[in-house]
Amino acid sequence: MHSIRHIGVVGGGAWGSALACIGRRAGRKVTLWSRDPAISRAIADTRSNPVYLPGLALDAGIEAAADLSSLRACDVLLLVCPAQAVRALARQLPAGAPVVICAKGIEAATGRLMPEVLAEAAPGRQFAVLSGPSFAEEVTRGLPTAVSIATPDVTLGQELAEALAAGAFRPYWTDDVIGVALGGAIKNVLAIAAGIVEGRGLGANAAAALVTRGFAEMARFGVALGAEFETLTGLSGLGDLVLTCHGPLSRNRSLGAALGKGMSLAHYLEGRRQVVEGEATAPAVLARAKQLGIEMPICAAVDAILHHGAALDEAIRGLLARPLRREGV
């Protein structure tokens, strides 16, 4: 088992910056590339990311990469970009090192999960998926966090866990790539629904029901795709769902809450640099679910509100009017 000494981070957003800090705390050399060179320089020179993590001090020693070719000497590359950018960036990465996908979503144009996108964009590339309940701000501040690392290569999973374990950051590895990738994608759509419940003032009972029935949708979809149910009840599934639906730092929940209070999607997204992954993931989830013959009424309601002009109260009434059935289905 070889040691991972040099980590390359592809992406200078909040999560990329947080993972760069984790790499430094674990004693690794870390080089970070951002599509915005000013962000890379700020992280390296001033230990700050004023755009995505304002007011937080980052760990010292994070180097700035002038271009992607500067990451050629890295032992592993953490691909930390929006889900819809994974295909294009994967094609540009220097060859050789394993790629750890840290994006949570489903490709809107194809309905592919992120590992499927990487397999098409970089055939034969060794890979892993990192996901779990992890707000970047809390990770950067050193608060306790546990995540899942999924890869078909058990040795790589162990190496990555050892390379990233630092202080209060605890990675667990698994070989269930589908389960880990899927949980991180669908929870974003369900978090928008949870935000709508909050913004509409529907109460704690409704919030609890939403998370529970939302998890049932996630589980149906995941099992149909070949995910292990145990993974879906773990960190990258239920754990991330609970955090994203209730955590105050959740962008997806915040979007839903704004919609619930009457704000339009266009108004909410105007001028925002951070991506709200659930917005693009919702229609992709439904398209893939239709192929599998899986019902996902909550995700369908979110998509109808976001992209088809459905009125909030009408969508809510539609969910409440669904046929009664035995719990667990």
N, C-alpha and C positions, 0 to 999 in steps of 0.2 A: 504494500500500500504506500503510494507516494504522497508526500505532504503537499498541500496547497499553500504556497507561500505568497503568491502574487494574484490579487483579485482585480479584475477589470469591471467597472460599473458603467453600463451603457444607459445613460439617462440621468439628468441633473434635477429631476423634480424632487418632491418631498420624500418619496419612498427610496429613490436612488440615493439621496443624501443620507438618509437614515441607515441604509444598508452599508454605505461607505464607512459610516461611523462604526458600525458593528464590526466590519472587517478590521479596522484599526484597533479596536478594543481587543480583538482576538489575536492581535500581534502580527497581522498580515500587512504586506505592502499593498496599497490600494491606489489605483489610478482611475480617475473618473472622466468620462466624456459626456458633454451635453451638446445638444444641437445649438444651444445658445452659448457661444464661447465666453461671454461675460459671466455666466453662472459658474462655469468651470473655474474661471480665474478667481472669482469671489470666494468659492469654496476653498481653493488652494491657498490664496493669499490672505484672506481675512477670516477664515474659519466661519463663514456665514453663507446662508442662502437667502438673501433678502426677499426674493420673489416667492419662494414656496415654503420656507420655514423662518419667517421674520422673527427676530428677537431671540433665536436659539443659537447658542455656540456649538459649532461642530468640532469633532475631534481633530487634533493637529496631525499633519503628515499626509493628508489626502492630496495626491498629485493630480495635476490637470493634464488631460490628453488633448493635444492640438487637433488630432483627427483620429478616426477609428483605427487607422493603421498603427497608431501608437500603442494599441492594446495587444499587439502581436505576441509580446513576450509573456502575457498573463497566463496563469495556470487554469483559470476559469473565468468566464464572462457572465456577469449578472445582467440580463436583459430587462431593464426597468423602464419601460415606455408604455404609452397607452396601447390597449389591445389592438386597436385598428392600425397601429404602426408596426406591429411585430413582423409581419411578412416582409415589408420593405427593408427594415433594419437588419433582419436576419440574413438577407442576401448580401449585405454590405460588410458583415463582420469578418475580421481576419480568420483564416482557417486554422483548425487545430484544436483549440481549447474547448472543453465542454461548455454548453450554454445552459444557464439556469434561467428559466422563464419566470419573471416576477410580475407579469401583467395578468390581470383578472378580467376575463371577458370572453366573448365569442365573436369571431370575425363576422361582421355584418354582411359582407358580400357573399360569403360562402356557407355560413353556419358552422364553420369548423371551430373546434376547441384549439387553444393555443399550442399544445403539443402537435396537433395535426397540421397546423399552419407551419410550424417550424420544420416538420418532416417534409413538407412540400417545398418550402423555400430553401432548405439546406439539407438535402437527403443524406442520410447516414451520419448526421451529426450527433454526437453523444450529448444527452440533455437531461435536465431535471426540471421540476416545477416547484417553486416556493410559494406557499400561500398559508393563510391563517389569520386569526384575529389580531391585527397589528396596525394601529394608527401610527403613522410615521412620527408624529410629534412626540408621542409617548416613548417610542423606541429611541429617539434621539436623546430624550431626557434621561434615559437609562432605567425606565420603569419596567417591571417584569413582563415578559412577552414570551409566548410559546407559539411556534409555527410548525407546519408540516413541509417536508421535502420529499417529493415523489420522483422516483427514477427507476427504470427497469434494471439498472445496474446497482446492485446492493452495495458493492464496494464504493462506488461513487457517492451514494447516499451517505454512507458512514464518513467518508472523507469530507463531504460538504458540511455535515453536522459538526464535525470536529473543527473545521476551519472557521465556522461562523458562531460557534458557541462562545459567548463572551458575557461574563457578569450575569445579568438578569435576562439575557436573550437565550432561549432554549429551543433548539431545533430537534424535531423527531423525524425519522425517515420511514418511508413506506415504498412499496412498488406499485401502489394503486394510482397510476398517473391520471386516469380518467376521473376518478373520484375527487382528487385534489384540485384538478383543473376546473372541473364542473362546479364544485361547491363555491369556489371563489367568483365564478361568473354569475350564477343565478342569484346568489344572495344580494347582489347589487340591484337587481330588478325588484326583489321582494322588499328591499330597504326603501325604495321609492314608495311602495305601497304603504309601508309602515309610517313613512313621513306624512303621507296623505291622511292617514288615520289620525295622526297627531295634529296636523294643521287644521283638520276639519272638526277637531274637538270631539271625536267619537268615543273617547274614554279608554281606560286601562284594560277593561274586559276585551274590547275590540282589538287592542294592540296585542294582547296575549293570544287571542284566537288567530290573528293574522300571522304571527310568527309560527304558530303550531301548524296551521293549515298550509302555510307557505313551505314549511319544511316537508310536509307530505308531498307537495308538488316536486320539490327538489329530489326527494327520494325516489319517486316514481320515474322521473326522467333519468336520474343517475343509474338506477338499477337496469333500466331498459338499454342504456348505453354500455353496460358492463361494469359499472362502478361497484365497489364493495359497500354494503350498507354500513358496516363498521366505520369506514372512512367518512361517510356522510354524517355520521353522528359524532365525528371527532372535530379536531381543531379547524380544519379547512372547510368543514361543512356547517354543522350546527353552531360551532364556536364562532365562526366568522359571521354567520347569519345573526346571531344574538347581538354581537358587537355592532354590526352595521345598521341593524334595525333600531337600536336604542342609544348608541354612542353619540355624544354631542359633536364629535369631530367628523361624523360621516357625511360626506358630500352627497351621497345618494339619498339619505334620509332628509337632509336639508333641502334638496330639490323637491322631494315629495311634500315636505311641510310647507314650502312656499306655494306649491300648486294647490294644496289644501286650503290655503288662505286666499286663493283667488289670483295669484300671480301667473302670468303666462310662461310657457317654457322659454320662448324667445327672450323675454325680459329677464328671466333668471340667468340664462346663459350669456347674456350680453356682457362683453368685457372680461369674462372669466378665462384665465389661462389654464386652470386645472380641469381635467376631463372628468365628467360624471359618467362612468362606464356603463351604468345601467340603462342610460338613454339609448345607446346604440345596441346594447345587448338584447333588449326586450324583443324586438322583432326577429332577431336571429334565433333566440330561444324558441319562439313560437313556430318558426319555420322548421326547425329541427324536430320539435315535438310533434308537429303534424305528420312528418315523415314516419315517425315511430308510432303514431296513433295514441299519443299521450295527451290527456287533458290537463291543462294548466290554467285554470280560470283566473287566478290572481294575476299571473304574468300577462294574461290576455287583457285583463282590465287595465293594467298599467300601460300596455302598448296602445290600447284604444284611446286612453287619455292623452298620451304623449304624441301620438302620430296620426290619429284618426278623428280628432275633434270631439271625442266623447265627453259629455258633461260628467263632472265628478259624481254628483248625486245619482245620476242615472246609472253609472257604472257600479256604484255601491249598492243600489237597489237590485241590480242584476245579480250581484254576488249573493245577496241575502235571499233572493227568490229561487236560487238553484234547488233542484230536487233534494229532499232529505235522503240520507243514506247512512249505512253503518259506518262508524268511525274506523279509520285505518285504511280506507280506500279513497 
